Amino acid sequence: MRRGMLLLAVLIFFSSLAFGYASVRKNMPKPDAQEVLPPMEQATKEETVIGAQAEIVYQYYYTEDQITVEQIEPVQDFMTGLSLQQVQSIYHGWQVVFFSQDKVILRCSVEGRSDESFLLGEKDGFLAVFIEKDGKTPELYECTDIPLSILPETERQQIQEGVSILGEENLAKILSDYMS
């Protein structure tokens, strides 16, 4: 008797399960053959993509001193032809501020202070680099062998007034421009 009751309970359980599955499946909409599209084909026909001559602008926003440092680079080969969605999937944690065929601006927020701050100035008639630390008076960091007298008047005046530069990488780029 107990065996019969147990068998009956199992049979009722499986029948209910099969009935529930059949009724849910019956109510589900069937995909229309016209709605099924190839994954990327339709999306890429009119999408804007990065061109081969584009420039990529990386903006780093430092939260502590509220400075945005910008780095501009030519587009890398792997980025040519990418859409906005593809760029967003590659650059996790970055905000796409601007996107066109010719220019892409990416911004990220960095906790803390920006890199060291430098000041181009003059020392004994030569181009000199001073480092600014914690708002104190700039200290001599490096004195170059580039005489200010060989520079155009406008550049000479700017340097005598002081040209602020953020980060050693930017400093190296600017100094190489003056040396060439």
N, C-alpha and C positions, 0 to 999 in steps of 0.2 A: 504494500500500500504506500509506504513512504517512497519507495522507488518510483512508483507510478506518479506520485505528486511532484517529485523532483523532476522527472522527465517532462511532465506537463508544464511546469514552470519554465524550464529551459526552452521548450518548444514555443511557448508564448513570448518569451524574451526575444528569441531570434526572429519570430514572425513580426513583432513590433519593430524591430530594427530594420528588417527588409522593407516593411510598409513605409516607415519614416524616410528611408533612403529614396525609395521610388517616388514618393510624393514631393520631396524636395527637388529631386532631379527633374521631375516633370514641370515644375514651376520656374526653373532656371531658363533665362533666355538663351536661345541658340545663336551662335555668332553668324552674322550675315556674311556671305562670301564676299560682298563688295566692300565691307568694312575692314577686312583683313589686308593690311598693307605691309610691304617689306619694312623692316625696322628703321632704316635711315633714309631710304630713297626719297620719300615725300618731304621730309624735314629739311634736306639739304638743297633742294632746288632753288629756294629763294633766300637762304640764310646768308648773312654776311660772314665772311671768313677772313682770316688774317692774310694779307698779301706778302709777297716776297720782299718788298721794300719797306715794310712797316717798321716802326720803332716801338719798343716796349719800355714803358716808364714804370719803374718800381718806386713806390713811395712808402717810406718807413716812418710811421708816426710814433714818437717816443712819448709815453704818457706822463712821465715825471717832469720833463722840462717843456712839454708840449711843442716839440719841434718836429717838422716833417722834413726828412731827408729824401731827396729824389735822385734816382740813378737811371740814366737813359742809355739804352743799348739797342743795337740793331736786332731785328727778329732772328731767332735761332732757327735753323733748318727744320727741326722737329715741330715748331709752332706754325710754320707756313701751312695754310689751308685749314686751320682749326676754327671751329665755330665758338660762339660764346659759351654754350653749354659744355663743350669739350675743355675749354680753358678753365671754367669753373670746377670741373671734375679733377683737373690736374693740380690746380693751385688751391688746395684746401687751406682754410684760414685766411685767405686773401679776399678782398672785396674788389670786384671789377667795377671801377669808377667810370671808365669810358671804354667803348669797344667799337672800332671801325676797321676797315680794310687797311688803313694806313697807320693807325695808332691804337695802342692798348695801354690803359693806365690801370695798374694793380696797386692796391694799398693794403698794408697790414699794420696792425697795432702792436707795438713792442713795449712790454712792461719795463720801466726804468728810464735811465737817462740816455741821451744820444752819445755818440762817440766823442772823443776829445775835440775840442774846438781850437782852431789855429787862427792866427792873424798874420797876413802878409804885410810886411812893413819895410822900413829902411834902416840900415845900420851902416854908418860910414860910407854912404853912397852906393851900397850894394843891397840887393834884394835879400831880406832876412825873414825868417819864420819865427814867430813867437807862439808860445802855447798859453792858452787861457785856462786856468784851473780854478774852479769854484768861485768865480767872480772876482778873483784877486787880480792884481796888476800882472799883465802878460810878462812871461819870462822868455828870454832868448832860447830858442829851440835849435835853430840852425842858421848859420850865415852862409849864403851861397856866394859863388864867384861871379854872379851876374850883375854888372854895373847898371844902375838905373838909367844912366845917360844913354844907353843904347835902345831904350824902350820909347815908344811913341809918347808924346806929352800927356795924352789923356790917361794912359795906363800908369804913367809915372805919378800923376796926381792921385789916382785911386790908391796906389800902393802907399804913398806918403800919408794919405788919410787912414789907411788900414783896410784891408780886404779880409773879411771873415770867411773861414772855410771850416766845414764840419767833417771830421773823420780823416784818418791817415790816407785812405784810398783816394779821396778827392784831392787831398794835398799833393800826393804823388802825381796825379794826372795833371794838375795845374803847373807844378814845377817842371814836369817834362815838357809842357807846352812852352814855357819860358826858355828852356834850355835848347829847344830845337829851332 
